[in-house]
Amino acid sequence: MGAGYFRLKENRGGCCLLGRGEEGNSSNRAELGAACLALIDAKRKQDRKPVILLSDSACFLPSSQKWIGEGKSPSMWENPDADIMRDIVQLLRERIEQGLLTVFIKIKAHRKDPLNELADRWADEGRQSEHIRWSLPTNRPIFSWTENGITHRSPMNPTVKKRIDSQVSRQQLRTQTGSTAKNLTRKDNSRDLLCKFHKDRSVWIRARRRVLQCLSYQFPCALQLKQWGILNDVKCRLCEKYYMERKLENLQTLSKAWDTYNAIAQS
């Protein structure tokens, strides 16, 4: 992955190739590398002009804001890009001691901004550059997996944790013979529609929870109880006994949920 910057007044830029590619680089690492290169270039110029850095990354500003202000003592331990952030903090401290102004501004991405496009071109050139920076390994364990014919490599992060949980669940399903395991391993069961239904925040939370419970056989509905021979009729005994006056209201509230559920069942 390459990092690049562009200076407007001087109509020039700079770039480099980011190291530690075997550990997996993120877009935030490229933005940090570009900002650090720009600050290094400003230090090399030895002028006392203010520096205004424009970035289209939504993660760059929050990650660097931890070290702004007094009374804070953040740690680099959990920062995946601590090698670059450490240099940025040192450069900013030097500028503050000299009384120089440094401003970071977030701009919108993918809006064809001329300066952003020029910086992206320098970053593309950085991928082919022989100038490699921040290549010291972290000695963290590297995990690899293949998806759709593409091999991915990354240290431990939330994506790797989800991948591990998914693989462990699939292996555990092979050893189970219950109803839940059969439902999860059965093909062509409209799971994508059920997932959309469960994630739809406009559907009543109890309806989404009931669907999940019925699929996993954790809380049987009236239809399941009838199939088991426990009930003689598919009726909500709770509504008829205690909430007869609110039965119509409950049905109106669940109308959208049941329409979606019926569409899933028919498919």
C-alpha positions in Angstrom: 0.0 0.0 0.0 1.3 3.5 -0.9 0.9 6.8 0.9 1.1 10.2 -0.8 0.5 13.9 -0.3 0.3 17.0 -2.5 1.3 20.6 -1.7 -1.0 23.1 -3.3 1.2 26.3 -3.3 4.3 24.5 -4.6 2.4 22.2 -7.0 4.4 19.1 -5.9 4.0 16.1 -3.8 5.7 13.0 -2.3 5.0 9.4 -1.7 6.4 6.2 -0.2 5.6 2.5 0.1 4.2 1.5 3.5 5.9 -1.5 5.1 4.3 -4.4 7.1 2.1 -5.3 4.1 2.2 -9.0 5.3 0.3 -7.9 8.4 -2.4 -6.3 6.4 -2.7 -2.5 5.8 -5.8 -0.5 6.3 -6.9 2.8 4.6 -6.3 4.6 7.9 -2.7 3.5 7.9 -2.3 5.1 4.4 -3.9 8.4 5.6 -1.6 8.4 8.7 1.4 7.8 6.4 0.4 10.6 4.1 -0.1 13.1 7.0 3.3 12.1 8.5 5.1 12.6 5.1 3.5 16.1 4.8 4.6 17.0 8.3 8.1 15.8 7.6 8.2 17.8 4.4 7.0 20.9 6.3 9.8 20.4 8.9 12.4 20.0 6.1 11.3 23.4 4.6 12.0 25.1 7.9 9.5 27.8 7.3 7.1 29.2 9.9 4.0 29.0 7.8 0.8 27.3 9.1 0.1 23.8 7.8 -3.4 22.8 6.8 -3.8 19.1 6.1 -6.9 17.9 4.2 -7.9 14.3 4.6 -10.9 12.3 3.4 -10.5 9.6 6.1 -13.2 9.5 8.8 -10.9 7.4 11.1 -7.8 9.6 10.8 -9.0 12.6 12.9 -10.5 10.6 15.8 -7.4 8.4 16.0 -5.1 11.5 16.3 -7.4 13.4 18.6 -6.5 11.3 21.6 -3.2 13.2 21.9 -4.7 16.7 21.6 -5.1 18.8 24.7 -3.8 18.6 28.3 -4.5 16.1 31.0 -4.6 13.1 28.7 -2.3 10.1 28.9 -3.3 7.7 26.0 -1.2 4.7 25.2 0.1 3.4 21.9 -0.3 -0.2 23.0 -3.6 -0.9 21.3 -3.0 1.3 18.3 -2.4 -0.9 15.2 -0.4 1.9 13.5 1.6 3.1 16.5 4.8 3.3 14.5 3.3 6.1 12.3 1.3 7.7 15.0 4.3 8.0 17.2 6.1 10.0 14.5 3.1 12.3 14.0 2.8 13.1 17.7 6.5 13.9 17.9 6.3 16.2 14.8 3.2 18.0 16.2 4.9 18.5 19.6 7.9 20.1 17.8 5.6 22.4 15.9 3.7 23.4 19.1 6.9 24.2 20.9 7.9 26.4 18.0 4.5 28.2 18.1 3.5 26.9 14.6 -0.1 26.3 13.6 -1.3 22.9 12.4 -4.9 22.3 11.3 -6.5 19.0 10.2 -9.7 19.3 8.1 -12.0 16.4 7.1 -13.2 16.6 3.5 -15.8 14.5 1.8 -14.5 11.5 -0.1 -15.4 10.4 -3.7 -16.5 13.9 -4.6 -13.9 14.5 -7.3 -12.1 17.1 -5.2 -9.0 18.2 -7.2 -6.6 18.2 -4.3 -7.9 14.8 -3.1 -7.5 13.4 -6.6 -3.9 14.6 -6.9 -3.0 13.1 -3.5 -4.6 9.8 -4.6 -2.4 9.8 -7.7 0.7 10.3 -5.5 -0.5 7.4 -3.3 -0.8 5.2 -6.4 2.8 6.0 -7.4 3.8 5.1 -3.8 2.7 1.5 -4.4 5.5 1.2 -7.0 8.1 3.2 -5.1 11.3 1.7 -3.8 11.2 4.1 -0.8 9.8 1.9 2.0 9.0 3.4 5.4 7.5 2.0 8.7 8.5 -1.6 7.9 9.4 -2.7 11.4 7.3 -5.8 12.2 5.2 -6.0 15.3 5.8 -9.7 15.9 2.0 -10.2 16.2 0.6 -13.6 14.9 -0.6 -13.4 11.3 -3.8 -15.2 10.3 -4.6 -16.1 6.7 -7.8 -17.4 5.0 -9.1 -17.8 1.5 -12.4 -16.3 0.3 -13.6 -16.5 -3.3 -10.2 -17.5 -4.4 -8.5 -14.5 -2.7 -6.1 -15.1 0.2 -6.3 -12.6 3.0 -3.7 -12.0 5.7 -4.2 -10.0 8.9 -3.3 -9.9 12.6 -6.0 -10.4 15.2 -8.8 -7.9 14.7 -12.6 -8.0 14.8 -12.8 -9.4 11.2 -10.5 -12.3 12.1 -12.5 -12.9 15.3 -15.7 -13.2 13.3 -14.0 -15.5 10.8 -12.8 -17.8 13.6 -16.2 -17.8 15.3 -17.8 -18.8 12.0 -15.3 -21.6 11.3 -15.8 -23.0 14.8 -19.6 -22.9 14.5 -19.5 -24.7 11.2 -17.3 -27.4 12.6 -19.5 -27.8 15.7 -22.6 -28.1 13.4 -21.2 -31.2 11.8 -21.2 -33.0 15.2 -24.8 -32.0 16.1 -28.0 -33.8 15.0 -30.7 -31.6 16.7 -33.4 -29.6 15.0 -31.5 -26.4 15.2 -28.4 -27.9 13.5 -30.6 -29.4 10.7 -32.2 -26.1 10.1 -28.9 -24.2 9.9 -27.3 -26.8 7.6 -30.3 -27.2 5.2 -29.8 -25.5 1.8 -32.1 -23.1 0.1 -34.0 -22.0 3.2 -34.2 -18.2 2.6 -31.7 -17.3 5.3 -30.8 -14.1 3.5 -34.4 -12.9 3.8 -34.6 -14.0 7.4 -31.4 -12.1 8.1 -32.8 -8.9 6.5 -36.0 -9.4 8.5 -34.1 -9.8 11.7 -32.0 -6.7 11.1 -34.9 -4.5 10.0 -35.3 -1.9 12.9 -38.7 -0.9 11.7 -40.1 -4.3 12.7 -41.3 -4.7 16.2 -38.5 -6.1 18.4 -40.7 -8.8 19.8 -41.6 -10.1 16.4 -37.9 -10.2 15.3 -37.0 -12.0 18.6 -39.8 -14.5 18.2 -38.7 -15.4 14.7 -35.2 -16.0 15.9 -36.5 -18.1 18.8 -38.7 -20.2 16.6 -35.9 -20.9 14.1 -33.6 -22.1 16.9 -36.4 -24.0 18.7 -35.8 -22.0 21.9 -39.3 -20.7 22.4 -42.0 -22.7 20.5 -44.9 -20.8 18.9 -48.5 -22.0 19.0 -48.1 -23.8 15.6 -45.1 -25.7 16.9 -47.0 -26.7 20.1 -49.9 -28.0 18.0 -47.5 -30.1 15.9 -46.1 -31.5 19.1 -49.7 -32.4 20.2 -49.7 -30.0 23.2 -52.3 -27.7 21.8 -55.5 -28.6 19.9 -55.9 -25.2 18.1 -53.5 -22.5 16.8 -54.7 -19.6 19.0 -52.9 -17.2 21.3 -54.3 -18.2 24.6 -52.6 -15.2 26.3 -54.4 -12.7 24.1 -57.8 -14.3 24.4 -57.6 -14.7 28.2 -55.9 -11.5 29.3 -55.7 -9.0 26.4 -58.9 -9.5 24.5 -59.5 -5.8 24.3 -56.0 -5.2 22.8 -56.0 -8.1 20.3 -56.9 -5.9 17.3 -54.2 -3.4 18.3 -51.6 -6.1 18.6 -52.5 -7.5 15.2 -52.2 -4.0 13.6 -48.8 -3.5 15.2 -47.6 -6.8 13.9 -49.1 -6.5 10.4 -45.9 -5.4 8.8 -43.9 -8.0 10.6 -46.3 -10.8 9.6 -46.4 -9.6 6.0 -42.6 -9.8 5.8 -42.6 -13.2 7.5 -45.3 -14.5 5.1 -43.3 -13.4 2.2 -40.3 -15.3 3.6 -42.4 -18.4 4.2 -43.8 -18.4 0.7 -40.4 -18.0 -0.9 
